[in-house]
Amino acid sequence: MRVHNFSAGPAVLPEEVLKNIQENLVDYKGFGLSVMEMSHRSAEYDEIIVGAKTRMKKIMGLGDDYEVLFLQGGASTQFLMIPLNFCPDDKTANYIDTGTWATKALKEAAKIGKKMHIVASSKDKNYTYIPKNWELAENPAYLHITTNNTIRGTEWKTDPVVPEGTFLFADMSSDILSKPMNFEKYDIIYGGAQKNIGPAGATFVIIRKSIIEKINPNLASMLDYNTHISKGSMFNTPPAFSIYVIGEVLKWVEEKGGLEVREKFNIEKANYLYNIFDNSDYYRGTVVKEDRSLMNIPFRLPSEELEKKFIAEAKAKGMIGLKGHRSVGGCRASVYNSLPMKAVQDLAQFMINFEKKN
Ligand SMILES: *Cc1c(COP(=O)(O)O)cnc(C)c1O
């Protein structure tokens, strides 16, 4: 029996998709081999990767002015590639610090000697909100934000506005395809696939083609976006099987009705839990209401002992992954795109029962 998986990542995938992959695992569509064994240069594989890229853009409503890349190295490698490619020495890289991942991103820019400016931070209140006011440094190269803060549970509800000529880059690892967004406001959207759209091993990078003329011309091949764009993510062997699974998840998103449907579903799921916090002194959400994430929901119980007990009893009932990130403690329910409604309903009922008994 499958458990209810509230893990922050790698995370739950749609059961239908897994079953379909299982059916095609040993002999993919009658080709006589598994996707894992296929040459990435074969016509069969080309259909898989091109299909995934095309579907990604279609779901996001993006046109030919964007390129979709599937790379390796995780979102964490993008923390490095962005300043390397897009922050020339006479300009400043601008970051909004909304906690752990955002902090890691800005540290990479500083580490490689770029002029880096933190234009706003919610560190003063333990990253429990999204900063609303800021001013970019003079001569900005770009502004970088993290649209959903997986560990703290905050999420941007509006898009930041940048002056013309300044790029807007976003790490969307944990909320990509969870709702319709103004994707065309962004020059690069990137993230690890392992939260909302697939297994670990593939990183999606969606890049506005017109910005490639600004790329630093003196980069090593693997770290240069130009390389990957000109070779269609095939400069070297791509994470072929992960990309195949992403493609299958994208088909599922499309078949279920696209991003409007996902948003409706995700709001309904998140509200099961947020309603409990709002009607109880026992469970305490850790984030200001207006910035609450639809995807990652951290919360506290009256004591750490009770949190331990809560996590253990939930696990015994087939609800896993509820422990908060080791850096913040407490509990966290990640309720990504593929998590069924039933999982959240069962968790909500368990929470109500647990409060009565403890
Ligand atoms: C998980 C996560 C990352 C790290 O991704 P890797 O693929 O492991 O490098 C970065 N940013 C956000 C917002 C995340 O949730």
The ligand as an SDF file (V2000), in Angstrom:
LIG
                    3D

 15 15  0  0  0  0  0  0  0  0999 V2000
   15.1460   21.9400   -2.9620 C   0  0  0  0  0  0  0  0  0  0  0  0
   15.4170   23.3380   -3.3620 C   0  0  0  0  0  0  0  0  0  0  0  0
   16.6460   23.7250   -3.9040 C   0  0  0  0  0  0  0  0  0  0  0  0
   17.7950   22.7650   -4.0430 C   0  0  0  0  0  0  0  0  0  0  0  0
   17.6410   22.0120   -5.1700 O   0  0  0  0  0  0  0  0  0  0  0  0
   18.7800   20.9560   -5.6380 P   0  0  0  0  0  0  0  0  0  0  0  0
   18.1710   20.4550   -6.9050 O   0  0  0  0  0  0  0  0  0  0  0  0
   18.8760   19.9340   -4.5600 O   0  0  0  0  0  0  0  0  0  0  0  0
   20.0370   21.7090   -5.8350 O   0  0  0  0  0  0  0  0  0  0  0  0
   16.8020   25.0270   -4.3070 C   0  0  0  0  0  0  0  0  0  0  0  0
   15.8080   25.9260   -4.1950 N   0  0  0  0  0  0  0  0  0  0  0  0
   14.6170   25.6020   -3.6620 C   0  0  0  0  0  0  0  0  0  0  0  0
   13.5490   26.6400   -3.5540 C   0  0  0  0  0  0  0  0  0  0  0  0
   14.3780   24.2960   -3.2350 C   0  0  0  0  0  0  0  0  0  0  0  0
   13.1990   23.9670   -2.7090 O   0  0  0  0  0  0  0  0  0  0  0  0
  1  2  1  0
  2  3  1  0
  2 14  2  0
  3  4  1  0
  3 10  2  0
  4  5  1  0
  5  6  1  0
  6  7  2  0
  6  8  1  0
  6  9  1  0
 10 11  1  0
 11 12  2  0
 12 13  1  0
 12 14  1  0
 14 15  1  0
M  END
$$$$
